[in-house]
């Protein structure tokens, strides 16, 4: 009876306490770990249920705490259920790890193969460049807004292969790969010239306009050269090629060159703009040179791309100006190579030390006096 009266009295006191105090006492009681023979985890949960007092305010307060991120861990741990939080923690770490791995896998493609160099077959036949100019002028007479979408006649070329070269070392590897192509191409051509005839107009998704390479046996030969080039560069460890199949073409306009056209309502290249050139024969180009060009570096004064190296294939009848240009080009390539070697040499610490030493000894000899605490750190860049 006395025990029942005590329980009733404590219940009455609990009912008169504010909800906050009852909750604090409840949590303080549950923080005490059960000793041997005392209340176990199931009895702890039962005691918690018995101590609950009906009321909307208290129910809402408890519900709010339970919904907080740490509530489940605290309550389970207070009742001696320490294994569950550890498992959950382990699982959360595993989940976090797997999530990070997923992010890494997702980001891997963004490491991203973005071509910035290409092998170019330059268009040197003036009949072809003149015909393309006539085509471009005809289109501009119909829509002057397309002026900035046109490709300059100095930039006309056929892309043989695209690749990614991230630094000077990779550019040098690319140059070596280009030079190694020569015997393979000569074997494919077997001493013959490869003539590329251009006829008709096509587009890629009505966004890129190009002059078509006419059908014929030359197409399969050019495809074989392109595949050989791709294999040669890839064997050197260079990321090269595209997922889409190789389709040789001569680009004369690209809407992407003028993004403002979209705002002006020009969203595609209308077929009517070039319909009179659908079957036009623009001329023939003989393959005699392949260039390793940069997509991003400043173009040359004639409008052609920055060229790192060139591979001459077979022989082409040269005029006087052609001979001069070829001699200048070769001289420029040699000087560029030598300057690069000198720069690399001057970057070596031992070379810089020797230069500083010679300058120091030269000053001592010329002045006839010993120089102390001289600072030659600015002698070389």
C-alpha positions as CSV (number, residue, x, y, z in Angstrom):
1,X,0.0,0.0,0.0
2,X,2.8,2.4,0.9
3,X,4.5,1.6,-2.4
4,X,1.3,2.3,-4.3
5,X,0.8,5.6,-2.5
6,X,4.4,6.6,-3.3
7,X,3.9,5.9,-7.0
8,X,0.6,7.9,-7.0
9,X,2.3,10.8,-5.3
10,X,5.2,10.8,-7.7
11,X,2.7,10.6,-10.6
12,X,0.9,13.6,-9.2
13,X,4.1,15.6,-8.8
14,X,5.1,14.7,-12.4
15,X,1.7,15.9,-13.7
16,X,2.2,19.2,-12.0
17,X,5.7,19.8,-13.4
18,X,6.2,21.8,-16.6
19,X,6.7,19.6,-19.7
20,X,10.4,20.7,-20.0
21,X,11.3,19.6,-16.5
22,X,9.6,16.2,-16.9
23,X,11.5,15.7,-20.1
24,X,14.9,16.6,-18.5
25,X,14.3,14.3,-15.6
26,X,13.2,11.5,-18.0
27,X,16.4,11.9,-20.0
28,X,18.5,12.1,-16.8
29,X,17.0,8.9,-15.6
30,X,17.6,7.1,-18.8
31,X,21.3,8.2,-19.0
32,X,22.1,6.0,-16.0
33,X,23.4,2.7,-17.3
34,X,21.7,-0.4,-15.8
35,X,24.0,-2.5,-13.5
36,X,23.8,-6.3,-13.2
37,X,20.3,-7.4,-12.1
38,X,18.8,-4.0,-12.8
39,X,16.5,-2.8,-15.5
40,X,17.5,-4.1,-19.0
41,X,16.9,-2.4,-22.3
42,X,13.4,-3.7,-22.8
43,X,12.5,-2.6,-19.3
44,X,14.0,0.8,-20.0
45,X,11.7,1.2,-23.0
46,X,8.8,0.1,-20.9
47,X,9.7,2.6,-18.2
48,X,9.9,5.4,-20.8
49,X,6.4,4.5,-22.0
50,X,5.0,4.5,-18.4
51,X,6.5,7.9,-17.7
52,X,4.8,9.5,-20.7
53,X,2.1,12.0,-19.8
54,X,-0.7,12.6,-22.2
55,X,-1.0,16.1,-23.6
56,X,-0.7,17.7,-27.0
57,X,2.2,20.0,-25.9
58,X,4.3,17.1,-24.6
59,X,3.6,14.9,-27.6
60,X,4.6,17.6,-30.0
61,X,7.8,18.3,-28.1
62,X,8.9,14.6,-28.1
63,X,7.9,14.2,-31.8
64,X,10.1,17.2,-32.6
65,X,13.1,15.8,-30.9
66,X,12.6,12.4,-32.4
67,X,12.6,13.9,-35.9
68,X,16.0,15.5,-35.4
69,X,19.0,13.7,-37.0
70,X,20.7,12.8,-33.7
71,X,17.6,11.7,-31.7
72,X,17.6,8.1,-32.7
73,X,21.2,7.5,-31.9
74,X,21.0,9.2,-28.5
75,X,17.8,7.3,-27.4
76,X,19.1,3.9,-28.5
77,X,22.5,4.5,-26.9
78,X,20.9,5.6,-23.6
79,X,19.0,2.3,-23.4
80,X,22.2,0.3,-23.9
81,X,21.7,-0.5,-27.6
82,X,25.2,0.6,-28.6
83,X,25.5,-1.9,-31.5
84,X,22.9,-0.2,-33.7
85,X,24.5,3.2,-33.9
86,X,27.9,1.6,-34.6
87,X,26.4,-0.5,-37.4
88,X,24.5,2.6,-38.8
89,X,27.7,4.6,-38.5
90,X,29.6,1.9,-40.4
91,X,27.0,1.7,-43.0
92,X,26.9,5.5,-43.3
93,X,30.7,5.5,-43.9
94,X,30.3,2.8,-46.5
95,X,27.5,4.7,-48.2
96,X,29.5,7.8,-48.1
97,X,32.4,5.9,-49.6
98,X,30.3,4.4,-52.3
99,X,28.8,7.8,-53.0
100,X,32.3,9.3,-53.4
101,X,33.3,6.5,-55.7
102,X,30.2,7.1,-57.8
103,X,31.1,10.8,-58.0
104,X,34.6,9.9,-59.1
105,X,33.2,7.6,-61.7
106,X,30.9,10.2,-62.9
107,X,33.6,12.8,-63.0
108,X,36.0,10.5,-64.8
109,X,34.6,11.2,-68.3
110,X,34.8,14.9,-67.4
111,X,38.6,14.5,-67.2
112,X,37.7,15.0,-70.4
113,X,38.8,14.3,-73.8
114,X,38.5,17.7,-75.4
115,X,40.5,17.8,-78.7
116,X,42.7,20.9,-79.1
117,X,44.9,19.7,-82.0
118,X,44.2,18.1,-85.3
119,X,45.8,16.8,-88.5
120,X,45.0,19.1,-91.4
121,X,45.1,18.7,-95.1
122,X,45.4,22.3,-96.3
123,X,43.4,23.4,-99.4
124,X,45.9,25.0,-101.7
125,X,44.1,24.7,-105.0
126,X,43.0,28.3,-105.8
127,X,40.1,27.1,-107.9
128,X,38.6,25.4,-104.9
129,X,39.1,28.5,-102.6
130,X,37.7,30.8,-105.3
131,X,34.6,28.5,-105.7
132,X,34.0,28.4,-102.0
133,X,34.3,32.2,-101.9
134,X,31.6,32.5,-104.6
135,X,29.4,30.1,-102.6
136,X,29.8,32.2,-99.4
137,X,29.1,35.5,-101.2
138,X,26.0,33.9,-102.7
139,X,24.7,33.0,-99.2
140,X,25.6,36.4,-97.8
141,X,23.6,38.1,-100.6
142,X,20.6,36.2,-99.3
143,X,21.3,36.7,-95.6
144,X,24.0,39.2,-94.5
145,X,23.6,38.1,-90.8
146,X,25.6,35.0,-91.6
147,X,28.8,36.9,-92.4
148,X,30.5,35.9,-89.0
149,X,29.6,32.3,-89.5
150,X,31.8,32.0,-92.6
151,X,35.2,30.3,-92.6
152,X,38.0,32.3,-94.0
153,X,39.5,31.0,-97.2
154,X,42.9,30.8,-95.6
155,X,41.5,28.3,-93.1
156,X,40.0,25.9,-95.6
157,X,41.2,22.4,-94.9
158,X,40.1,18.8,-94.5
159,X,40.5,17.4,-90.9
160,X,42.2,14.0,-90.9
161,X,42.3,13.4,-87.2
162,X,41.6,15.3,-83.9
163,X,43.6,14.8,-80.7
164,X,44.3,16.2,-77.2
165,X,47.8,17.5,-76.5
166,X,48.0,19.1,-73.1
167,X,51.6,20.4,-72.9
168,X,54.8,21.0,-74.9
169,X,56.0,17.5,-74.2
170,X,52.8,15.9,-75.7
171,X,53.1,18.3,-78.7
172,X,56.6,17.0,-79.3
173,X,55.3,13.4,-79.1
174,X,52.6,14.4,-81.6
175,X,55.3,15.8,-83.9
176,X,57.2,12.6,-83.7
177,X,54.1,10.6,-84.4
178,X,53.4,12.7,-87.5
179,X,56.9,12.1,-88.9
180,X,56.5,8.4,-88.3
181,X,53.4,8.4,-90.5
182,X,55.3,9.1,-93.7
183,X,56.5,5.5,-94.6
184,X,53.0,4.1,-93.8
185,X,51.3,6.7,-96.0
186,X,53.8,6.1,-98.8
187,X,53.1,2.4,-98.6
188,X,49.4,3.0,-98.9
189,X,49.8,5.3,-101.9
190,X,52.4,3.1,-103.6
191,X,54.0,6.0,-105.4
192,X,50.7,7.4,-106.7
193,X,49.2,10.8,-106.0
194,X,45.9,10.9,-104.0
195,X,43.5,13.3,-105.7
196,X,40.6,14.6,-103.7
197,X,37.7,15.9,-105.8
198,X,35.1,18.2,-104.1
199,X,31.6,18.4,-105.4
200,X,28.2,19.3,-103.8
201,X,27.1,20.7,-100.5
202,X,26.0,19.0,-97.2
203,X,25.4,20.0,-93.6
204,X,25.8,18.5,-90.1
205,X,22.4,19.0,-88.4
206,X,21.9,22.2,-90.4
207,X,24.5,23.8,-88.2
208,X,27.7,23.2,-90.2
209,X,27.9,23.7,-93.9
210,X,30.5,21.9,-95.9
211,X,31.6,21.0,-99.4
212,X,31.4,17.2,-100.0
213,X,34.2,15.0,-101.0
214,X,33.0,13.3,-104.2
215,X,32.5,9.5,-104.2
216,X,35.2,7.3,-105.6
217,X,38.2,5.0,-104.8
218,X,40.1,7.9,-103.2
219,X,37.6,7.9,-100.3
220,X,38.7,4.4,-99.1
221,X,42.4,5.4,-99.5
222,X,41.9,8.5,-97.4
223,X,40.0,6.5,-94.8
224,X,42.9,4.1,-94.6
225,X,45.3,6.9,-94.1
226,X,43.1,8.4,-91.4
227,X,42.9,5.1,-89.6
228,X,46.7,4.6,-89.8
229,X,47.2,8.1,-88.3
230,X,44.8,7.4,-85.5
231,X,46.6,4.1,-84.6
232,X,50.0,5.7,-84.8
233,X,49.1,8.5,-82.4
234,X,47.3,6.2,-80.0
235,X,50.3,3.9,-79.8
236,X,52.3,6.9,-78.7
237,X,49.9,7.3,-75.8
238,X,48.0,10.3,-77.3
239,X,44.2,10.6,-77.0
240,X,43.1,10.8,-80.6
241,X,40.0,10.2,-82.7
242,X,36.3,10.6,-82.3
243,X,33.4,8.3,-81.5
244,X,31.6,9.2,-84.7
245,X,32.8,7.7,-88.0
246,X,35.3,9.7,-90.1
247,X,33.6,11.7,-92.8
248,X,36.0,13.8,-94.8
249,X,34.6,17.2,-95.7
250,X,35.5,20.9,-96.4
251,X,33.8,23.2,-93.9
252,X,32.8,26.7,-95.3
253,X,30.5,27.9,-92.5
254,X,29.5,27.2,-88.9
255,X,26.7,28.8,-87.0
256,X,28.7,28.2,-83.7
257,X,31.2,30.9,-84.9
258,X,28.4,33.5,-84.4
259,X,26.4,32.7,-81.2
260,X,24.4,35.9,-81.6
261,X,22.7,34.4,-84.6
262,X,20.4,32.3,-82.4
263,X,19.1,35.5,-80.7
264,X,18.5,37.0,-84.2
265,X,16.3,34.0,-85.2
266,X,18.9,32.2,-87.3
267,X,18.8,28.6,-85.9
268,X,19.8,26.6,-88.9
269,X,21.3,26.8,-92.3
270,X,18.4,26.8,-94.8
271,X,18.8,24.5,-97.8
272,X,17.6,27.3,-100.1
273,X,20.7,29.3,-99.3
274,X,23.0,26.9,-101.2
275,X,20.6,25.0,-103.5
276,X,22.2,26.2,-106.7
277,X,25.5,24.7,-105.6
278,X,24.1,21.2,-104.7
279,X,26.0,19.5,-107.6
280,X,28.7,22.2,-108.2
281,X,32.2,20.9,-108.9
282,X,34.6,22.9,-106.9
283,X,37.9,21.3,-108.0
284,X,40.5,18.8,-107.0
285,X,43.2,18.9,-104.3
286,X,46.2,16.7,-104.5
287,X,47.4,15.4,-101.1
288,X,50.9,16.5,-100.7
289,X,51.0,17.8,-97.1
290,X,49.6,17.0,-93.6
291,X,49.9,19.6,-90.8
292,X,49.7,19.2,-87.1
293,X,47.7,22.3,-86.1
294,X,46.4,23.9,-83.0
295,X,42.7,24.7,-82.6
296,X,43.3,27.4,-79.9
297,X,46.6,29.2,-80.7
298,X,46.6,32.3,-82.7
299,X,46.2,31.8,-86.5
300,X,48.9,32.8,-89.0
301,X,48.7,36.0,-90.9
302,X,47.3,34.2,-94.0
303,X,44.4,32.9,-91.9
304,X,45.7,29.3,-91.6
305,X,45.9,27.6,-88.2
306,X,49.0,27.7,-86.0
307,X,51.1,24.8,-87.4
308,X,53.4,22.8,-85.1
309,X,54.9,20.5,-87.7
310,X,54.2,19.4,-91.3
311,X,54.7,16.2,-93.3
312,X,55.3,16.5,-97.0
313,X,54.0,13.5,-99.0
314,X,55.3,12.8,-102.5
315,X,56.2,15.7,-104.8
316,X,54.3,18.7,-105.9
317,X,55.3,21.0,-108.8
318,X,56.4,24.3,-107.1
319,X,56.4,27.8,-108.5
320,X,58.9,30.4,-107.5
321,X,56.8,31.8,-104.7
322,X,55.9,28.3,-103.5
323,X,59.6,27.5,-103.2
324,X,60.3,30.6,-101.2
325,X,57.4,29.9,-98.9
326,X,58.5,26.3,-98.3
327,X,62.1,27.5,-97.6
328,X,60.8,30.1,-95.1
329,X,58.5,27.5,-93.5
330,X,61.3,25.0,-93.0
331,X,63.7,27.7,-91.7
332,X,61.0,28.9,-89.2
333,X,60.5,25.3,-88.0
334,X,64.2,24.8,-87.4
335,X,64.6,28.1,-85.6
336,X,61.6,27.3,-83.4
337,X,63.1,24.0,-82.5
338,X,66.5,25.5,-81.6
339,X,65.0,28.3,-79.5
340,X,63.0,25.7,-77.6
341,X,66.1,23.7,-76.9
342,X,68.0,26.8,-75.7
343,X,65.1,27.7,-73.3
344,X,65.0,24.2,-71.9
345,X,68.8,24.3,-71.4
346,X,68.7,27.6,-69.6
347,X,66.0,26.3,-67.2
348,X,68.5,23.7,-65.8
349,X,69.8,24.7,-62.4
350,X,73.4,23.6,-63.1
351,X,73.5,25.7,-66.3
352,X,72.2,28.7,-64.4
353,X,74.8,28.2,-61.7
354,X,77.6,28.1,-64.3
355,X,76.4,31.3,-66.0
356,X,76.2,33.1,-62.7
357,X,79.7,31.9,-61.8
358,X,81.1,33.1,-65.1
359,X,79.4,36.5,-64.7
360,X,80.7,36.7,-61.2
361,X,84.3,35.9,-62.2
362,X,84.1,38.2,-65.1
363,X,83.1,41.1,-62.9
364,X,86.0,40.4,-60.5
365,X,88.5,40.2,-63.3
366,X,87.3,43.5,-64.9
367,X,87.1,45.5,-61.7
368,X,90.2,44.0,-60.2
369,X,88.5,44.0,-56.9
370,X,86.8,41.2,-55.0
371,X,83.0,41.5,-54.9
372,X,81.3,40.3,-51.7
373,X,77.6,39.4,-51.2
374,X,76.8,39.8,-54.9
375,X,73.2,38.8,-55.8
376,X,72.8,37.4,-59.3
377,X,69.4,36.0,-58.8
378,X,68.0,38.3,-61.5
379,X,70.7,37.4,-64.1
380,X,68.4,34.8,-65.7
381,X,64.6,34.8,-65.8
